Amino acid sequence: MAKRISIINFKGGVGKTTLAFNFAAGLARFYDSRVLLVDMDHQSSLSILCMGATRWEEAVEEGNTIDEVFQNFLGHTSAMPGLEIIVHNPLNKALYASLDIVPASLHLDDTEIELTASHQGNAIQSEWNKRTMICQWLENTGVDDNYDYIIFDCPPATKIVSQNAIAASHCYIIPVVPEAVMERGAPHLHGMVRTGIDARLNALSAMGSPKSMYVADTRLVGLVITRIQTSGGYSGYTDDHTQHLASLRRQWGDDLIVPFIEQGTGISQALADGVPVYERHNTQNIGNRGIDVKFQQLTAELKLRIDRL
């Protein structure tokens, strides 16, 4: 059975997609793990990054995206999709041959609105079903047995589409930039998952039809520091980021995962080329700064924590 992980933060621009991409690539490259990325964000950045724009557009036109899972509840399709929505080896590289993806679609934004307004039969059963469509797809296809890890890249919101990912996930990772808004936002998000989303789902599950892929207790793996800005100061980081990093350390202790990922043009350049940072070891902006090594170390630490759950 796969370990299923959501990467979430209701704030945009914190590096969720960058983390999901390089973490999944690291698992495939260094551990030969079978990894399925599931793009749950209507912006489809992860899909385009992995597949390229042309191949992604073809998948959308053919209806082979995660959006099709929700169309069954909305009554737009007579049956759920199967394994055909999975794109195998989207990076077309031997080192990442065990990495697959289910792409997203821009229509997911409209689907979110429709899901909120739609009901199907009994009110409680309807609320349960619309939040466990991903669980149902996993159950119907048996895809869970084909992978070691399934990673959901969630949108910057905790609405129904994200709740579907959380309902199916054993654990979640919160990427954060060391800023004031994250000192308040991260505890709020952590509490929302535990006492809001999980609690509501558990109440619905007691009255809804059983879903074998549903996880009642989605546990925190930890917080990953992303896009931290370096400087020549005593800490090596800007004064502002040093201050908020210290506060996050006090708040989260061992839940704040090291190493930290620095802000840098090398990462965005690698993403623009559609390759993981590990493919840029010989470049000044990646290899010379040790960014690929830090992502590899981060992958190892995340894997260790996830495997212990």
N, C-alpha and C positions, 0 to 999 in steps of 0.2 A: 504494500500500500504506500502511496506517495505521501510525503509530508507536504501539506498545503499551506502556503504563506501569503498573506496580504501585505503589500507595501502601501501604507496609507498616510495621508496628512491632509487635513481640509484646507491647508494653505498651498497655493501653487508656487512654483519656482524654487522648490526646496531640493530638487534632484531626485524625485521618485523614479522617473523613467531611467535616468542615468544609473541609479543604483540597481534597479531591476535588471537592466540589460547587462551590466558588468558582473553582477552577482551570478546571474544565470550562466553567462559565458564562462565565468571562473569555475563554476561547478562542473560544467561540461568539459572544459579544457584540462583542469588539474585533477579531477576526480573521476572522469569518464562517467559522470552521473547523467541519467536520462532526465531532461528538464523540459517542462512545458511552460512557456510563458503565456499568460492570458491577458490580453490588453482589454481592460475594462473602462478605459477613458475615451470618451467620444472624440477627443482631439487626435487620437490615433498616432501619436508621436512614436510610441514603441513599435507599432506595426510598420510604419513607414521607415523607421530606422533599420529594422531587421530585414524587411522585404524589398525596400526601394519603392518609390512612388508608383511606378508602372505596375508592378506585380500586386501591390496593395489595391490599386484601383480595379484591377481585374478581379480580385477576390471580392471586393464590394459589389461589383456589377453582377457577379455570379451568386451573390447571397451567401458567401462562405465567410461569415463573421460571427462574433459572439452575439451580435444583436439578434440573430435568428433564434437564439435560445429563448428570448423574451417574447418573440412574436407569437409563439404558441399560446401563451397566457392571454395575449391581447386579441386572440382570435383571427390573426392575419394569416396564420398557417395551420394546417390540419395536424401536423406532427412536428416534433422537435427535430433539429438537425442531428446528424450522427458524427462520425469521425471525419467527414469530408471537410469540416471547417478548420481542421488542423493543417497547417503548412509545415512540411517537414524540411529540416535543414535550411532555413531561410537564408543563412549567411553563406551557404555554398562553400564551406570550408571544412576540411577533414577534422580539424581540431575541435570544431563545434558541431559535428554531425549528429550528436545526441541531443541537440537543442532544437525544439520545435516551438511554434507559436500559433495561437488562435488570435487572428487580428480583430481589431475594433472597426467601427464604422462611425462616421459623423452622425448617422441617424440615432445613435445611442442617446444623444441629448433629447431628441423628440420622444424617444422611447421612455426615458425617465419621466417625462411629463405625463405621458399616456398611462404609465404604470401607476402613478400617484392617483389618477382620476378613475382608473378602471377597477371593476369588481367582477367576481366570477362566483356565482352561487352564494353559499353561506359566507357571511361577512368575515368570521374568524378564519375559516378555511381559505378564503380568498387572500387575506392579509398574509397568512402563512405561505401559501403557494407562490405569491408574487415575490417573496423574499428568499425562496429556496429553489428557484428555477435552475441555478447553477448546480445545486446539489442534485436536482433531478437529472440534469444532463450528464453529470458524472456517473450517476447510478445507471442510467439507461445505456450508456456507451461502454461502461467498464473501463474507461480510459485511465482511471486511477491506477490500475494494475500495470500500465505500460510505462510509468514514470517513477523516478525516485523523488522528484520535487515538482510541485506545481506552484508557480508564482503568479499572483494576481497583481497587476499594476493598476491601482485604483485611481479614479478621478479625484480632484481636490474638493470632495464633498463626502458626506456620510449618509446620502439618501439611499433609495432602494437598490440601485445598481451596486453601490459599494456594500450595502448590507448583504447582498447576495454573495459577494466574495467573502465577507466575514463569516457568514453562516457556514460556508464550506471550508474555512481555514482553521487549521490547528493553532496557528499563531500569527502574529503580525509584527512588522518592523515600522518604526516611525523615523523617517529621515528628517533632520532638523538643521537649520542654519542658526548659529548662535546669535540670536537677536532677541530683543525684548519681547516681541510678539510670541516667540516660541517658548519663552519661560512660562507664559500664561497658557498658550495654546496646547502644548504637549500634555500637561496634566489634565486639561479639559478633555482632550481627545481620548486619553487613556481611561478616564472615568466614564466617558460616553460609551466606549466599547463595552466596559465591564457592567456598568449599572444601567445603561440605556439600551444599546443594541442587543447585547447578549441576554439581558434580563427580559426584554420584550420578546425576543425570539424563543426563549425558553418557555415563556408563558403561552405563546402561540403553539409551540410544539406539543404541549400537553393536551391540546384540543384539536390539533391538525393531524393529518395522516403522516405516519412515520416516514422519514427520509434517512436512508442508511448513511449518506454522505454528510449529514448535518453534524456539526461540532458544537456542543453546548457551551464549552468553555474555551474561548479563543484567547490564548495567552500571549503576553508581551515577550518578544525576543529581546528587544532593547531599542535604544535610540542610536541612530547613526548620524554623526556630525558630517555634514556635507557643505561644500562651498565656503569653507572657513578661509578667511583672507589672511595672507602672510604679510609680515613686515620685518623690519630690522630691530624691533623691540626685544625686550628681555625674554618674552615668551615665544617669540617667533611669529606672533599673530598681531593684528591691529589691536589697539587699545580697547575699542568697542567689543570686538569679538572675544578678547581675553576676559573682559569683565563678565560677559554673558556666559561664556564657557565655564567660568568658575561657579557661577550661579547654577548652571545646569548640572555640574558635578555634585554640588551640595544637594540638589533636589533628587538626583537619580542614582548616584553612587555607581554600583557595578552594572546598572542597566544602561549606562552610557558606554557605548562600545568603542574601543580603540582598535586600529588607528583611525584618525580623523582624515577626511578627504578634503584636500585643499582646492580652492578656486583656481582655475587655470585655463588658459586658452587651449592647451593641449587636449583637454577632455572634449571641449566643444569641437575641435578639429577632428578628433577621432569619430565623434558622433556624426559629424557632417559627412565623413567618409563611410559611415555605416559599419565601423569595425570596433571591437572592444579595445580598451586601452592596452591590453596585453600585446596587441599587434603593433604598438608604437614604442616598444622598449628602446629602440635605437635613436629616438628623436630627443631633441633638447627639451621640449616642453612636457614630455611624458617620462622617458627613461632617465634623463639627467636629474629630474626632480623626484624620482622614485615613486611617481604616482601609480604606475602599474604594479609595483611591489606592494604598495599600501592597499590597493584593491585586492590583490591576491591574499594578503594577510587578513583583510576584512572578510573576504569570502571564507577563509578557514575558520575564523572566529564565529561567524554567523552559522556556518554549517555545524560546528561543534555544539553551539547552543540549541539549534533546532533539533539536531539528532538526539539530544538529551531529553527533549520533551516527550 
